[in-house]
Amino acid sequence: MSQQDILPLDFDDCCNQMLEFGYEVSPSELHGLLSGVVSTGLKIRPDSVIALVLKHVDAESCSERNRTTILAMHTFIEREMFSEDSRYTLFLPDDELDLSQRLRCLAAWCQGFLVGFGTASAQKQIAHFSAETEEALKDIVNIANLSEDFDAADDEVNETAYAELVEYLKVAVLLMSSELLQGTSRDG
């Protein structure tokens, strides 16, 4: 794997960077937001990517460091999502983090994805989706609203269920993006 094949930051570093906004945005939520846009096939300029993120976090500006991170994440998502080997992954914390915290990040990823997907599909004026995409979007809404109620006695089952949700989301996003790539738009 080359340096170009890995996201140039780790989850904790990205958390610290996002605090610079003065808004506690999860890197997972940011990754979901950008993934939602990219999955529709909408091509947007770097300034529009930054504007979307700033609007999402309700901030007026960001540091050059955050700008660089956001644009690197966007470029990385595009490259991963459209790679021939389907190496797209969700940007989530490592498995060492408590499962309830990882679930909150997964829900935040889904919330971000729905905002990005909705924003971009409206700009592309996509009025109808296939039954598969409609079902995947409903599932993403359900995952975004997950509660942290787990059977505390069975960590292995909970870990397996979490891993299955992450894999499901990866596959769902790749399937939706391949469906929606029958034509792309470029904003203004």
Backbone hydrogen bonds in HBPLUS format (Angstrom, degrees):
<---DONOR---> <-ACCEPTOR-->    atom                        ^
c    i                          cat <-CA-CA->   ^        H-A-AA   ^      H-
h    n   atom  resd res      DA  || num        DHA   H-A  angle D-A-AA Bond
n    s   type  num  typ     dist DA aas  dist angle  dist       angle   num
A0005-ASP N   A0002-SER O   2.88 MM   3  5.26 149.3  1.98 109.3 118.9     1
A0006-ILE N   A0003-GLN O   3.41 MM   3  5.77 170.4  2.42 110.1 112.9     2
A0014-CYS N   A0010-ASP O   2.99 MM   4  6.19 158.1  2.03 153.6 160.4     3
A0015-CYS N   A0011-PHE O   2.88 MM   4  6.20 148.7  1.98 147.4 156.7     4
A0016-ASN N   A0012-ASP O   3.05 MM   4  6.37 161.6  2.08 152.5 156.0     5
A0017-GLN N   A0013-ASP O   2.98 MM   4  6.29 152.7  2.05 145.8 153.7     6
A0018-MET N   A0014-CYS O   2.92 MM   4  6.13 156.5  1.98 151.1 156.8     7
A0019-LEU N   A0015-CYS O   3.19 MM   4  6.50 137.7  2.38 143.6 154.1     8
A0020-GLU N   A0017-GLN O   2.97 MM   3  5.48 150.8  2.06 110.9 119.7     9
A0021-PHE N   A0018-MET O   3.06 MM   3  5.68 159.6  2.11 114.1 119.9    10
A0022-GLY N   A0019-LEU O   2.89 MM   3  5.41 156.6  1.95 114.0 121.7    11
A0025-VAL N   A0023-TYR O   2.86 MM   2  5.77 121.1  2.21 115.4  98.1    12
A0029-GLU N   A0026-SER O   2.96 MM   3  5.06 118.2  2.35  98.7 113.6    13
A0030-LEU N   A0026-SER O   3.05 MM   4  6.44 159.6  2.09 154.7 160.0    14
A0031-HIS N   A0027-PRO O   2.86 MM   4  6.03 160.0  1.90 145.8 151.5    15
A0032-GLY N   A0028-SER O   2.81 MM   4  6.01 155.8  1.87 146.7 153.9    16
A0033-LEU N   A0029-GLU O   2.84 MM   4  6.07 157.4  1.89 148.8 154.9    17
A0034-LEU N   A0030-LEU O   3.01 MM   4  6.29 169.1  2.02 154.7 156.3    18
A0035-SER N   A0031-HIS O   2.79 MM   4  5.91 152.2  1.87 145.8 154.9    19
A0036-GLY N   A0032-GLY O   2.83 MM   4  5.99 152.2  1.91 148.9 155.5    20
A0037-VAL N   A0033-LEU O   3.26 MM   4  6.62 153.0  2.34 144.6 150.8    21
A0038-VAL N   A0034-LEU O   2.95 MM   4  6.18 174.2  1.96 154.5 156.1    22
A0039-SER N   A0035-SER O   2.82 MM   4  5.86 157.1  1.88 149.5 155.6    23
A0040-THR N   A0037-VAL O   3.17 MM   3  5.70 149.5  2.27 111.4 119.5    24
A0041-GLY N   A0038-VAL O   2.96 MM   3  5.39 154.5  2.03 113.7 121.9    25
A0043-LYS N   A0185-SER O   3.01 MM 142  6.01 164.9  2.03 165.1 167.4    26
A0187-ASP N   A0043-LYS O   3.42 MM 144  6.93 154.3  2.49 165.7 173.0    27
A0048-SER N   A0045-ARG O   2.96 MM   3  5.23 124.7  2.28 105.1 119.7    28
A0049-VAL N   A0045-ARG O   3.03 MM   4  6.41 147.0  2.14 151.9 162.2    29
A0050-ILE N   A0046-PRO O   3.04 MM   4  6.37 164.7  2.07 155.9 158.4    30
A0051-ALA N   A0047-ASP O   2.92 MM   4  6.09 158.3  1.97 141.1 147.9    31
A0052-LEU N   A0048-SER O   2.94 MM   4  6.05 154.6  2.00 143.0 149.0    32
A0053-VAL N   A0049-VAL O   3.09 MM   4  6.41 162.5  2.12 152.0 156.0    33
A0054-LEU N   A0050-ILE O   2.86 MM   4  6.09 168.3  1.88 158.9 162.4    34
A0055-LYS N   A0051-ALA O   2.93 MM   4  6.06 158.9  1.98 146.4 152.2    35
A0056-HIS N   A0052-LEU O   2.94 MM   4  6.13 156.1  2.00 145.2 152.4    36
A0057-VAL N   A0053-VAL O   2.94 MM   4  6.22 153.5  2.01 155.1 161.3    37
A0058-ASP N   A0054-LEU O   2.89 MM   4  5.76 106.0  2.45 135.0 152.0    38
A0059-ALA N   A0054-LEU O   2.90 MM   5  5.00 167.3  1.92 143.7 147.8    39
A0058-ASP N   A0055-LYS O   3.19 MM   3  4.89 153.7  2.26  96.3 104.0    40
A0067-ARG N   A0063-SER O   2.91 MM   4  6.19 162.3  1.94 152.6 158.2    41
A0068-THR N   A0064-GLU O   2.89 MM   4  6.08 161.0  1.93 149.3 153.6    42
A0069-THR N   A0065-ARG O   3.03 MM   4  6.27 157.4  2.08 144.7 151.0    43
A0070-ILE N   A0066-ASN O   2.81 MM   4  6.01 167.9  1.83 158.7 161.5    44
A0071-LEU N   A0067-ARG O   2.98 MM   4  6.14 169.9  1.99 153.9 156.7    45
A0072-ALA N   A0068-THR O   2.89 MM   4  5.99 152.1  1.97 143.6 152.1    46
A0073-MET N   A0069-THR O   2.86 MM   4  6.05 157.2  1.91 149.6 155.9    47
A0074-HIS N   A0070-ILE O   2.94 MM   4  6.20 159.2  1.98 149.4 155.1    48
A0075-THR N   A0071-LEU O   2.96 MM   4  6.11 167.7  1.97 149.2 152.3    49
A0076-PHE N   A0072-ALA O   2.88 MM   4  5.96 158.9  1.92 146.7 153.3    50
A0077-ILE N   A0073-MET O   2.89 MM   4  6.08 158.9  1.93 150.7 156.0    51
A0078-GLU N   A0074-HIS O   3.02 MM   4  6.31 165.4  2.04 152.4 156.0    52
A0079-ARG N   A0075-THR O   2.99 MM   4  6.22 165.4  2.01 151.5 155.4    53
A0080-GLU N   A0076-PHE O   2.85 MM   4  6.04 166.4  1.86 155.1 159.0    54
A0081-MET N   A0077-ILE O   2.78 MM   4  5.77 170.8  1.79 157.5 160.8    55
A0082-PHE N   A0078-GLU O   3.19 MM   4  6.16 153.4  2.27 144.2 149.9    56
A0083-SER N   A0080-GLU O   3.24 MM   3  5.22 169.2  2.26 106.4 108.6    57
A0086-SER N   A0083-SER O   3.32 MM   3  5.47 165.8  2.34 110.5 111.4    58
A0097-LEU N   A0094-ASP O   3.16 MM   3  6.01 161.3  2.19 123.1 126.9    59
A0101-GLN N   A0098-ASP O   3.03 MM   3  5.40 123.4  2.36 106.8 120.6    60
A0102-ARG N   A0098-ASP O   3.01 MM   4  6.38 155.8  2.07 152.4 160.2    61
A0103-LEU N   A0099-LEU O   2.82 MM   4  6.05 151.4  1.91 151.8 159.6    62
A0104-ARG N   A0100-SER O   3.08 MM   4  6.34 150.3  2.18 138.6 146.0    63
A0105-CYS N   A0101-GLN O   3.05 MM   4  6.37 153.5  2.13 144.5 151.5    64
A0106-LEU N   A0102-ARG O   2.87 MM   4  6.15 148.3  1.97 143.3 152.7    65
A0107-ALA N   A0103-LEU O   2.84 MM   4  6.09 161.9  1.87 153.2 157.4    66
A0108-ALA N   A0104-ARG O   2.87 MM   4  6.08 153.1  1.94 142.9 151.0    67
A0109-TRP N   A0105-CYS O   2.78 MM   4  6.03 149.1  1.88 144.1 152.7    68
A0110-CYS N   A0106-LEU O   3.01 MM   4  6.34 159.7  2.06 148.4 153.0    69
A0111-GLN N   A0107-ALA O   2.91 MM   4  6.22 156.9  1.96 148.8 155.4    70
A0112-GLY N   A0108-ALA O   2.90 MM   4  6.10 165.4  1.92 152.2 155.8    71
A0113-PHE N   A0109-TRP O   2.82 MM   4  6.05 159.5  1.86 151.3 157.9    72
A0114-LEU N   A0110-CYS O   2.95 MM   4  6.16 163.0  1.97 153.0 156.2    73
A0115-VAL N   A0111-GLN O   3.16 MM   4  6.45 157.1  2.21 148.1 153.7    74
A0116-GLY N   A0112-GLY O   2.93 MM   4  6.17 172.9  1.94 160.7 162.3    75
A0117-PHE N   A0113-PHE O   2.74 MM   4  5.82 166.9  1.76 158.6 163.0    76
A0118-GLY N   A0114-LEU O   2.89 MM   4  5.85 160.8  1.93 140.2 146.4    77
A0119-THR N   A0115-VAL O   2.91 MM   4  6.02 164.1  1.94 151.6 156.2    78
A0120-ALA N   A0116-GLY O   2.96 MM   4  6.05 169.9  1.97 150.2 153.4    79
A0121-SER N   A0117-PHE O   2.82 MM   4  5.84 162.3  1.85 150.5 156.3    80
A0122-ALA N   A0118-GLY O   3.07 MM   4  6.05 147.2  2.18 138.2 146.4    81
A0123-GLN N   A0119-THR O   3.11 MM   4  6.40 152.6  2.19 142.1 149.7    82
A0124-LYS N   A0120-ALA O   2.91 MM   4  6.20 147.5  2.01 147.0 156.3    83
A0126-ILE N   A0121-SER O   2.88 MM   5  5.32 172.5  1.89 158.6 160.6    84
A0125-GLN N   A0122-ALA O   2.98 MM   3  4.69 144.9  2.10  93.5 104.4    85
A0134-GLU N   A0130-SER O   2.93 MM   4  6.21 164.6  1.95 155.4 160.1    86
A0135-GLU N   A0131-ALA O   2.95 MM   4  6.10 158.7  1.99 144.2 149.9    87
A0136-ALA N   A0132-GLU O   2.92 MM   4  6.14 157.8  1.97 145.1 151.6    88
A0137-LEU N   A0133-THR O   2.86 MM   4  6.06 160.0  1.90 153.2 158.3    89
A0138-LYS N   A0134-GLU O   3.02 MM   4  6.30 155.0  2.09 146.6 153.3    90
A0139-ASP N   A0135-GLU O   2.93 MM   4  6.22 156.1  1.99 148.8 155.6    91
A0140-ILE N   A0136-ALA O   2.88 MM   4  6.15 152.2  1.95 148.4 156.2    92
A0141-VAL N   A0137-LEU O   2.95 MM   4  6.23 152.1  2.03 146.0 153.3    93
A0142-ASN N   A0138-LYS O   2.97 MM   4  6.28 158.1  2.02 147.6 153.4    94
A0143-ILE N   A0139-ASP O   2.86 MM   4  6.17 155.0  1.93 149.6 156.6    95
A0144-ALA N   A0140-ILE O   2.85 MM   4  6.01 151.3  1.93 144.2 152.6    96
A0145-ASN N   A0141-VAL O   3.18 MM   4  6.44 130.1  2.44 139.0 151.2    97
A0145-ASN N   A0142-ASN O   3.16 MM   3  5.19 136.8  2.35  94.8 106.7    98
A0146-LEU N   A0143-ILE O   3.09 MM   3  5.03 163.9  2.12 110.7 110.5    99
A0154-ASP N   A0151-ASP O   2.99 MM   3  5.76 168.7  2.00 126.0 129.6   100
A0158-ASN N   A0154-ASP O   3.17 MM   4  6.47 162.7  2.20 150.9 156.1   101
A0159-GLU N   A0155-ASP O   2.83 MM   4  6.02 160.1  1.87 153.4 158.4   102
A0160-THR N   A0156-GLU O   2.98 MM   4  6.14 156.3  2.03 144.6 151.2   103
A0161-ALA N   A0157-VAL O   2.89 MM   4  6.13 159.4  1.94 150.6 156.2   104
A0162-TYR N   A0158-ASN O   2.92 MM   4  6.15 159.0  1.97 149.8 155.5   105
A0163-ALA N   A0159-GLU O   2.96 MM   4  6.19 166.5  1.98 149.8 153.2   106
A0164-GLU N   A0160-THR O   2.94 MM   4  6.18 152.8  2.02 147.6 155.3   107
A0165-LEU N   A0161-ALA O   2.99 MM   4  6.27 150.8  2.07 147.2 154.8   108
A0166-VAL N   A0162-TYR O   3.01 MM   4  6.34 161.5  2.05 156.7 161.3   109
A0167-GLU N   A0163-ALA O   3.01 MM   4  6.22 163.6  2.03 148.5 152.9   110
A0168-TYR N   A0164-GLU O   2.85 MM   4  5.97 156.5  1.91 145.1 152.3   111
A0169-LEU N   A0165-LEU O   2.92 MM   4  6.16 162.5  1.95 151.8 155.7   112
A0170-LYS N   A0166-VAL O   3.06 MM   4  6.32 159.8  2.10 149.1 154.5   113
A0171-VAL N   A0167-GLU O   3.03 MM   4  6.29 169.4  2.05 155.5 157.2   114
A0172-ALA N   A0168-TYR O   2.81 MM   4  6.00 163.4  1.84 155.3 160.8   115
A0173-VAL N   A0169-LEU O   2.90 MM   4  6.02 165.1  1.92 153.7 156.8   116
A0174-LEU N   A0170-LYS O   3.06 MM   4  6.30 162.8  2.09 149.9 154.8   117
A0175-LEU N   A0171-VAL O   2.91 MM   4  6.12 158.1  1.95 152.2 158.3   118
A0176-MET N   A0172-ALA O   2.89 MM   4  6.09 163.4  1.92 151.7 156.5   119
A0177-SER N   A0173-VAL O   2.86 MM   4  6.00 164.4  1.88 151.2 156.1   120
A0178-SER N   A0174-LEU O   3.01 MM   4  6.16 156.1  2.07 142.8 149.1   121
A0179-GLU N   A0175-LEU O   3.05 MM   4  6.26 151.9  2.14 144.6 152.2   122
A0180-LEU N   A0176-MET O   2.92 MM   4  6.13 156.5  1.97 153.7 160.1   123
A0181-LEU N   A0177-SER O   3.10 MM   4  6.03 118.4  2.50 140.5 152.6   124
